[in-house]
Amino acid sequence: MEAEADVMIVGAGISGLATSLGLHRLGIGSFVLESSDSLRTTGFAFARWINAWKALNALGLANSLRQHHVTLDGNVTSSRITGLQTFEMSFKAKGKHINIQACSND
């Protein structure tokens, strides 16, 4: 298979696909390489600082992501041995903007 593109992008993760989309909207062709032979649909946490959300807004993707995911307010870590809480962290830290979103496999 031969493909012609102005830019070659290695990795079809969020950064690679966002880059490809942005280039496409500018009229620049790209070819995305990915080593995985299939899509992975497992859940994950999606943590991005405010500048990343600005980039997702510019790509027109942020609202869709926010509608399909749940914003997390914080994290509590517990010991697997005792079951007691060992750490707690709020994602609403003073002076910092963190948007943590959990994805569902539904």
N, CA, C and O atoms as a GROMACS GRO file, in nm:
protein
  424
    1MET      N    1   0.084  -0.118   0.000
    1MET     CA    2   0.000   0.000   0.000
    1MET      C    3   0.089   0.125   0.000
    1MET      O    4   0.179   0.138   0.083
    2GLU      N    5   0.063   0.214  -0.091
    2GLU     CA    6   0.136   0.340  -0.095
    2GLU      C    7   0.045   0.452  -0.049
    2GLU      O    8  -0.073   0.458  -0.084
    3ALA      N    9   0.102   0.541   0.031
    3ALA     CA   10   0.027   0.656   0.077
    3ALA      C   11   0.114   0.779   0.062
    3ALA      O   12   0.235   0.774   0.087
    4GLU      N   13   0.054   0.888   0.022
    4GLU     CA   14   0.128   1.012   0.007
    4GLU      C   15   0.074   1.113   0.108
    4GLU      O   16  -0.047   1.134   0.117
    5ALA      N   17   0.165   1.175   0.183
    5ALA     CA   18   0.124   1.272   0.283
    5ALA      C   19   0.234   1.374   0.302
    5ALA      O   20   0.351   1.346   0.276
    6ASP      N   21   0.197   1.492   0.348
    6ASP     CA   22   0.294   1.596   0.377
    6ASP      C   23   0.367   1.571   0.509
    6ASP      O   24   0.483   1.609   0.526
    7VAL      N   25   0.296   1.507   0.603
    7VAL     CA   26   0.350   1.486   0.738
    7VAL      C   27   0.323   1.342   0.779
    7VAL      O   28   0.214   1.289   0.755
    8MET      N   29   0.422   1.279   0.842
    8MET     CA   30   0.404   1.146   0.898
    8MET      C   31   0.401   1.160   1.050
    8MET      O   32   0.489   1.222   1.110
    9ILE      N   33   0.298   1.102   1.113
    9ILE     CA   34   0.280   1.110   1.257
    9ILE      C   35   0.294   0.969   1.313
    9ILE      O   36   0.228   0.876   1.266
   10VAL      N   37   0.379   0.952   1.413
   10VAL     CA   38   0.400   0.822   1.474
   10VAL      C   39   0.320   0.816   1.604
   10VAL      O   40   0.349   0.890   1.698
   11GLY      N   41   0.220   0.729   1.607
   11GLY     CA   42   0.137   0.711   1.725
   11GLY      C   43  -0.003   0.764   1.707
   11GLY      O   44  -0.022   0.883   1.679
   12ALA      N   45  -0.101   0.676   1.723
   12ALA     CA   46  -0.242   0.715   1.707
   12ALA      C   47  -0.309   0.736   1.841
   12ALA      O   48  -0.428   0.709   1.857
   13GLY      N   49  -0.232   0.785   1.938
   13GLY     CA   50  -0.291   0.824   2.066
   13GLY      C   51  -0.359   0.959   2.049
   13GLY      O   52  -0.372   1.010   1.938
   14ILE      N   53  -0.401   1.017   2.160
   14ILE     CA   54  -0.475   1.143   2.152
   14ILE      C   55  -0.392   1.253   2.088
   14ILE      O   56  -0.445   1.334   2.012
   15SER      N   57  -0.262   1.258   2.116
   15SER     CA   58  -0.178   1.364   2.058
   15SER      C   59  -0.162   1.346   1.908
   15SER      O   60  -0.172   1.443   1.832
   16GLY      N   61  -0.135   1.223   1.866
   16GLY     CA   62  -0.118   1.197   1.723
   16GLY      C   63  -0.245   1.224   1.644
   16GLY      O   64  -0.240   1.285   1.537
   17LEU      N   65  -0.358   1.178   1.695
   17LEU     CA   66  -0.484   1.199   1.624
   17LEU      C   67  -0.526   1.346   1.624
   17LEU      O   68  -0.579   1.395   1.525
   18ALA      N   69  -0.502   1.416   1.736
   18ALA     CA   70  -0.534   1.559   1.741
   18ALA      C   71  -0.446   1.637   1.644
   18ALA      O   72  -0.493   1.730   1.578
   19THR      N   73  -0.320   1.599   1.635
   19THR     CA   74  -0.230   1.664   1.540
   19THR      C   75  -0.277   1.641   1.397
   19THR      O   76  -0.280   1.733   1.316
   20SER      N   77  -0.313   1.517   1.366
   20SER     CA   78  -0.362   1.484   1.233
   20SER      C   79  -0.489   1.563   1.198
   20SER      O   80  -0.503   1.614   1.087
   21LEU      N   81  -0.581   1.573   1.294
   21LEU     CA   82  -0.704   1.648   1.272
   21LEU      C   83  -0.675   1.796   1.248
   21LEU      O   84  -0.731   1.856   1.157
   22GLY      N   85  -0.587   1.854   1.330
   22GLY     CA   86  -0.552   1.995   1.313
   22GLY      C   87  -0.487   2.022   1.177
   22GLY      O   88  -0.519   2.122   1.112
   23LEU      N   89  -0.397   1.934   1.136
   23LEU     CA   90  -0.333   1.949   1.004
   23LEU      C   91  -0.435   1.936   0.892
   23LEU      O   92  -0.431   2.011   0.794
   24HIS      N   93  -0.526   1.840   0.906
   24HIS     CA   94  -0.629   1.819   0.804
   24HIS      C   95  -0.713   1.945   0.786
   24HIS      O   96  -0.744   1.985   0.674
   25ARG      N   97  -0.749   2.009   0.898
   25ARG     CA   98  -0.830   2.131   0.891
   25ARG      C   99  -0.754   2.247   0.827
   25ARG      O  100  -0.815   2.343   0.779
   26LEU      N  101  -0.621   2.238   0.826
   26LEU     CA  102  -0.539   2.340   0.760
   26LEU      C  103  -0.508   2.303   0.615
   26LEU      O  104  -0.438   2.375   0.545
   27GLY      N  105  -0.561   2.188   0.570
   27GLY     CA  106  -0.538   2.145   0.433
   27GLY      C  107  -0.406   2.072   0.414
   27GLY      O  108  -0.360   2.057   0.301
   28ILE      N  109  -0.346   2.026   0.523
   28ILE     CA  110  -0.219   1.954   0.518
   28ILE      C  111  -0.245   1.806   0.540
   28ILE      O  112  -0.302   1.767   0.642
   29GLY      N  113  -0.203   1.724   0.445
   29GLY     CA  114  -0.224   1.581   0.456
   29GLY      C  115  -0.127   1.518   0.556
   29GLY      O  116  -0.013   1.562   0.568
   30SER      N  117  -0.173   1.416   0.627
   30SER     CA  118  -0.086   1.346   0.720
   30SER      C  119  -0.115   1.197   0.713
   30SER      O  120  -0.222   1.154   0.671
   31PHE      N  121  -0.016   1.120   0.755
   31PHE     CA  122  -0.028   0.974   0.761
   31PHE      C  123   0.007   0.933   0.902
   31PHE      O  124   0.117   0.963   0.949
   32VAL      N  125  -0.084   0.864   0.971
   32VAL     CA  126  -0.063   0.827   1.111
   32VAL      C  127  -0.024   0.680   1.119
   32VAL      O  128  -0.094   0.593   1.068
   33LEU      N  129   0.090   0.653   1.183
   33LEU     CA  130   0.137   0.517   1.204
   33LEU      C  131   0.103   0.473   1.347
   33LEU      O  132   0.118   0.551   1.441
   34GLU      N  133   0.058   0.350   1.363
   34GLU     CA  134   0.025   0.296   1.495
   34GLU      C  135   0.070   0.151   1.500
   34GLU      O  136   0.044   0.075   1.408
   35SER      N  137   0.138   0.113   1.608
   35SER     CA  138   0.190  -0.024   1.619
   35SER      C  139   0.083  -0.125   1.661
   35SER      O  140   0.097  -0.244   1.632
   36SER      N  141  -0.021  -0.080   1.728
   36SER     CA  142  -0.127  -0.171   1.771
   36SER      C  143  -0.211  -0.213   1.651
   36SER      O  144  -0.241  -0.132   1.564
   37ASP      N  145  -0.248  -0.341   1.647
   37ASP     CA  146  -0.326  -0.389   1.533
   37ASP      C  147  -0.476  -0.379   1.554
   37ASP      O  148  -0.553  -0.416   1.466
   38SER      N  149  -0.520  -0.328   1.670
   38SER     CA  150  -0.663  -0.312   1.693
   38SER      C  151  -0.688  -0.196   1.790
   38SER      O  152  -0.597  -0.151   1.860
   39LEU      N  153  -0.812  -0.148   1.791
   39LEU     CA  154  -0.850  -0.043   1.884
   39LEU      C  155  -0.861  -0.099   2.024
   39LEU      O  156  -0.902  -0.213   2.043
   40ARG      N  157  -0.823  -0.018   2.122
   40ARG     CA  158  -0.838  -0.059   2.262
   40ARG      C  159  -0.951   0.026   2.321
   40ARG      O  160  -0.949   0.148   2.311
   41THR      N  161  -1.046  -0.040   2.383
   41THR     CA  162  -1.162   0.032   2.437
   41THR      C  163  -1.171   0.017   2.588
   41THR      O  164  -1.281   0.000   2.641
   42THR      N  165  -1.059   0.022   2.656
   42THR     CA  166  -1.060   0.011   2.801
   42THR      C  167  -1.079   0.148   2.863
   42THR      O  168  -1.051   0.250   2.800
   43GLY      N  169  -1.126   0.150   2.987
   43GLY     CA  170  -1.145   0.276   3.057
   43GLY      C  171  -1.012   0.337   3.098
   43GLY      O  172  -0.911   0.267   3.108
   44PHE      N  173  -1.013   0.465   3.123
   44PHE     CA  174  -0.892   0.535   3.164
   44PHE      C  175  -0.930   0.667   3.229
   44PHE      O  176  -1.045   0.710   3.219
   45ALA      N  177  -0.835   0.730   3.294
   45ALA     CA  178  -0.856   0.864   3.346
   45ALA      C  179  -0.792   0.961   3.249
   45ALA      O  180  -0.681   0.937   3.201
   46PHE      N  181  -0.860   1.068   3.221
   46PHE     CA  182  -0.813   1.166   3.123
   46PHE      C  183  -0.786   1.294   3.198
   46PHE      O  184  -0.880   1.368   3.230
   47ALA      N  185  -0.661   1.322   3.228
   47ALA     CA  186  -0.625   1.440   3.306
   47ALA      C  187  -0.551   1.540   3.219
   47ALA      O  188  -0.447   1.507   3.162
   48ARG      N  189  -0.604   1.659   3.208
   48ARG     CA  190  -0.541   1.761   3.124
   48ARG      C  191  -0.549   1.896   3.194
   48ARG      O  192  -0.651   1.929   3.256
   49TRP      N  193  -0.442   1.974   3.185
   49TRP     CA  194  -0.441   2.109   3.238
   49TRP      C  195  -0.520   2.200   3.144
   49TRP      O  196  -0.560   2.158   3.036
   50ILE      N  197  -0.541   2.321   3.187
   50ILE     CA  198  -0.627   2.415   3.115
   50ILE      C  199  -0.581   2.437   2.971
   50ILE      O  200  -0.666   2.450   2.882
   51ASN      N  201  -0.450   2.443   2.944
   51ASN     CA  202  -0.404   2.466   2.807
   51ASN      C  203  -0.442   2.350   2.715
   51ASN      O  204  -0.472   2.372   2.598
   52ALA      N  205  -0.440   2.228   2.766
   52ALA     CA  206  -0.481   2.114   2.684
   52ALA      C  207  -0.629   2.124   2.651
   52ALA      O  208  -0.670   2.091   2.539
   53TRP      N  209  -0.710   2.168   2.747
   53TRP     CA  210  -0.853   2.185   2.719
   53TRP      C  211  -0.876   2.298   2.618
   53TRP      O  212  -0.970   2.292   2.539
   54LYS      N  213  -0.792   2.400   2.620
   54LYS     CA  214  -0.801   2.505   2.518
   54LYS      C  215  -0.774   2.448   2.380
   54LYS      O  216  -0.841   2.482   2.283
   55ALA      N  217  -0.674   2.359   2.371
   55ALA     CA  218  -0.644   2.295   2.243
   55ALA      C  219  -0.759   2.206   2.198
   55ALA      O  220  -0.795   2.206   2.080
   56LEU      N  221  -0.817   2.130   2.291
   56LEU     CA  222  -0.932   2.046   2.257
   56LEU      C  223  -1.051   2.131   2.214
   56LEU      O  224  -1.126   2.093   2.125
   57ASN      N  225  -1.069   2.247   2.278
   57ASN     CA  226  -1.175   2.340   2.236
   57ASN      C  227  -1.150   2.387   2.093
   57ASN      O  228  -1.243   2.392   2.013
   58ALA      N  229  -1.025   2.422   2.061
   58ALA     CA  230  -0.991   2.470   1.927
   58ALA      C  231  -1.018   2.363   1.821
   58ALA      O  232  -1.054   2.394   1.708
   59LEU      N  233  -0.999   2.235   1.859
   59LEU     CA  234  -1.026   2.125   1.766
   59LEU      C  235  -1.174   2.090   1.760
   59LEU      O  236  -1.216   2.009   1.677
   60GLY      N  237  -1.254   2.150   1.849
   60GLY     CA  238  -1.396   2.120   1.852
   60GLY      C  239  -1.428   1.989   1.921
   60GLY      O  240  -1.533   1.929   1.895
   61LEU      N  241  -1.340   1.942   2.009
   61LEU     CA  242  -1.358   1.812   2.073
   61LEU      C  243  -1.393   1.820   2.221
   61LEU      O  244  -1.446   1.724   2.277
   62ALA      N  245  -1.364   1.931   2.286
   62ALA     CA  246  -1.378   1.940   2.431
   62ALA      C  247  -1.522   1.918   2.479
   62ALA      O  248  -1.544   1.844   2.574
   63ASN      N  249  -1.620   1.982   2.414
   63ASN     CA  250  -1.758   1.966   2.459
   63ASN      C  251  -1.805   1.823   2.451
   63ASN      O  252  -1.875   1.775   2.540
   64SER      N  253  -1.769   1.754   2.343
   64SER     CA  254  -1.806   1.614   2.329
   64SER      C  255  -1.744   1.530   2.440
   64SER      O  256  -1.810   1.443   2.496
   65LEU      N  257  -1.618   1.555   2.471
   65LEU     CA  258  -1.552   1.480   2.578
   65LEU      C  259  -1.620   1.506   2.712
   65LEU      O  260  -1.644   1.413   2.789
   66ARG      N  261  -1.650   1.632   2.739
   66ARG     CA  262  -1.713   1.666   2.867
   66ARG      C  263  -1.853   1.604   2.881
   66ARG      O  264  -1.893   1.566   2.991
   67GLN      N  265  -1.927   1.592   2.772
   67GLN     CA  266  -2.063   1.538   2.777
   67GLN      C  267  -2.064   1.388   2.804
   67GLN      O  268  -2.160   1.336   2.862
   68HIS      N  269  -1.961   1.318   2.762
   68HIS     CA  270  -1.960   1.172   2.772
   68HIS      C  271  -1.877   1.119   2.888
   68HIS      O  272  -1.858   0.998   2.900
   69HIS      N  273  -1.828   1.207   2.973
   69HIS     CA  274  -1.743   1.165   3.082
   69HIS      C  275  -1.783   1.233   3.212
   69HIS      O  276  -1.853   1.334   3.211
   70VAL      N  277  -1.739   1.177   3.321
   70VAL     CA  278  -1.771   1.229   3.453
   70VAL      C  279  -1.649   1.301   3.508
   70VAL      O  280  -1.539   1.246   3.507
   71THR      N  281  -1.668   1.423   3.556
   71THR     CA  282  -1.558   1.497   3.617
   71THR      C  283  -1.536   1.446   3.759
   71THR      O  284  -1.631   1.434   3.837
   72LEU      N  285  -1.411   1.415   3.791
   72LEU     CA  286  -1.377   1.366   3.925
   72LEU      C  287  -1.334   1.483   4.013
   72LEU      O  288  -1.262   1.572   3.968
   73ASP      N  289  -1.378   1.482   4.139
   73ASP     CA  290  -1.345   1.589   4.231
   73ASP      C  291  -1.216   1.565   4.307
   73ASP      O  292  -1.155   1.659   4.357
   74GLY      N  293  -1.173   1.438   4.317
   74GLY     CA  294  -1.053   1.409   4.393
   74GLY      C  295  -1.019   1.262   4.388
   74GLY      O  296  -1.083   1.183   4.319
   75ASN      N  297  -0.916   1.227   4.464
   75ASN     CA  298  -0.867   1.090   4.468
   75ASN      C  299  -0.842   1.049   4.613
   75ASN      O  300  -0.786   1.126   4.691
   76VAL      N  301  -0.884   0.930   4.648
   76VAL     CA  302  -0.855   0.874   4.779
   76VAL      C  303  -0.782   0.742   4.757
   76VAL      O  304  -0.831   0.655   4.685
   77THR      N  305  -0.666   0.727   4.820
   77THR     CA  306  -0.586   0.605   4.809
   77THR      C  307  -0.594   0.530   4.940
   77THR      O  308  -0.582   0.588   5.048
   78SER      N  309  -0.616   0.399   4.931
   78SER     CA  310  -0.625   0.314   5.050
   78SER      C  311  -0.526   0.200   5.040
   78SER      O  312  -0.487   0.158   4.931
   79SER      N  313  -0.485   0.150   5.155
   79SER     CA  314  -0.393   0.037   5.162
   79SER      C  315  -0.465  -0.091   5.123
   79SER      O  316  -0.575  -0.118   5.170
   80ARG      N  317  -0.404  -0.170   5.036
   80ARG     CA  318  -0.462  -0.300   4.998
   80ARG      C  319  -0.455  -0.399   5.114
   80ARG      O  320  -0.532  -0.494   5.120
   81ILE      N  321  -0.363  -0.376   5.205
   81ILE     CA  322  -0.345  -0.467   5.319
   81ILE      C  323  -0.443  -0.437   5.431
   81ILE      O  324  -0.514  -0.526   5.478
   82THR      N  325  -0.447  -0.309   5.475
   82THR     CA  326  -0.531  -0.273   5.589
   82THR      C  327  -0.668  -0.219   5.550
   82THR      O  328  -0.761  -0.223   5.630
   83GLY      N  329  -0.679  -0.170   5.428
   83GLY     CA  330  -0.804  -0.107   5.386
   83GLY      C  331  -0.817   0.036   5.435
   83GLY      O  332  -0.915   0.104   5.403
   84LEU      N  333  -0.720   0.084   5.512
   84LEU     CA  334  -0.724   0.220   5.565
   84LEU      C  335  -0.679   0.321   5.461
   84LEU      O  336  -0.593   0.294   5.377
   85GLN      N  337  -0.739   0.439   5.469
   85GLN     CA  338  -0.704   0.547   5.378
   85GLN      C  339  -0.561   0.592   5.406
   85GLN      O  340  -0.525   0.615   5.521
   86THR      N  341  -0.479   0.604   5.300
   86THR     CA  342  -0.340   0.647   5.316
   86THR      C  343  -0.314   0.785   5.257
   86THR      O  344  -0.216   0.850   5.292
   87PHE      N  345  -0.401   0.831   5.167
   87PHE     CA  346  -0.378   0.959   5.101
   87PHE      C  347  -0.509   1.009   5.044
   87PHE      O  348  -0.594   0.931   5.000
   88GLU      N  349  -0.525   1.142   5.044
   88GLU     CA  350  -0.641   1.204   4.981
   88GLU      C  351  -0.596   1.331   4.910
   88GLU      O  352  -0.516   1.408   4.964
   89MET      N  353  -0.647   1.353   4.789
   89MET     CA  354  -0.610   1.471   4.713
   89MET      C  355  -0.732   1.526   4.642
   89MET      O  356  -0.807   1.453   4.578
   90SER      N  357  -0.752   1.657   4.655
   90SER     CA  358  -0.860   1.725   4.585
   90SER      C  359  -0.807   1.771   4.449
   90SER      O  360  -0.694   1.817   4.439
   91PHE      N  361  -0.888   1.759   4.347
   91PHE     CA  362  -0.852   1.810   4.215
   91PHE      C  363  -0.896   1.955   4.199
   91PHE      O  364  -0.888   2.011   4.090
   92LYS      N  365  -0.943   2.015   4.307
   92LYS     CA  366  -0.984   2.156   4.305
   92LYS      C  367  -0.884   2.238   4.386
   92LYS      O  368  -0.922   2.317   4.472
   93ALA      N  369  -0.755   2.219   4.358
   93ALA     CA  370  -0.648   2.287   4.431
   93ALA      C  371  -0.655   2.438   4.409
   93ALA      O  372  -0.691   2.484   4.300
   94LYS      N  373  -0.621   2.513   4.511
   94LYS     CA  374  -0.621   2.659   4.501
   94LYS      C  375  -0.518   2.705   4.399
   94LYS      O  376  -0.403   2.661   4.401
   95GLY      N  377  -0.561   2.794   4.311
   95GLY     CA  378  -0.469   2.852   4.215
   95GLY      C  379  -0.436   2.763   4.096
   95GLY      O  380  -0.362   2.804   4.007
   96LYS      N  381  -0.489   2.641   4.093
   96LYS     CA  382  -0.460   2.551   3.981
   96LYS      C  383  -0.591   2.503   3.922
   96LYS      O  384  -0.690   2.487   3.993
   97HIS      N  385  -0.589   2.482   3.794
   97HIS     CA  386  -0.708   2.432   3.727
   97HIS      C  387  -0.677   2.292   3.672
   97HIS      O  388  -0.596   2.277   3.581
   98ILE      N  389  -0.741   2.193   3.729
   98ILE     CA  390  -0.724   2.056   3.682
   98ILE      C  391  -0.862   2.005   3.642
   98ILE      O  392  -0.958   2.022   3.716
   99ASN      N  393  -0.871   1.944   3.527
   99ASN     CA  394  -0.996   1.883   3.484
   99ASN      C  395  -0.969   1.735   3.463
   99ASN      O  396  -0.911   1.696   3.362
  100ILE      N  397  -1.012   1.652   3.557
  100ILE     CA  398  -0.992   1.508   3.549
  100ILE      C  399  -1.125   1.447   3.507
  100ILE      O  400  -1.228   1.475   3.569
  101GLN      N  401  -1.123   1.365   3.404
  101GLN     CA  402  -1.247   1.304   3.356
  101GLN      C  403  -1.227   1.155   3.344
  101GLN      O  404  -1.127   1.109   3.288
  102ALA      N  405  -1.321   1.079   3.395
  102ALA     CA  406  -1.315   0.933   3.388
  102ALA      C  407  -1.402   0.884   3.274
  102ALA      O  408  -1.515   0.928   3.256
  103CYS      N  409  -1.348   0.792   3.198
  103CYS     CA  410  -1.419   0.738   3.083
  103CYS      C  411  -1.491   0.608   3.122
  103CYS      O  412  -1.446   0.535   3.210
  104SER      N  413  -1.600   0.583   3.059
  104SER     CA  414  -1.678   0.463   3.083
  104SER      C  415  -1.677   0.377   2.958
  104SER      O  416  -1.669   0.429   2.847
  105ASN      N  417  -1.685   0.245   2.974
  105ASN     CA  418  -1.690   0.153   2.862
  105ASN      C  419  -1.832   0.123   2.820
  105ASN      O  420  -1.855   0.029   2.744
  106ASP      N  421  -1.930   0.199   2.868
  106ASP     CA  422  -2.070   0.173   2.837
  106ASP      C  423  -2.101   0.193   2.691
  106ASP      O  424  -2.215   0.175   2.648
   0.00000   0.00000   0.00000
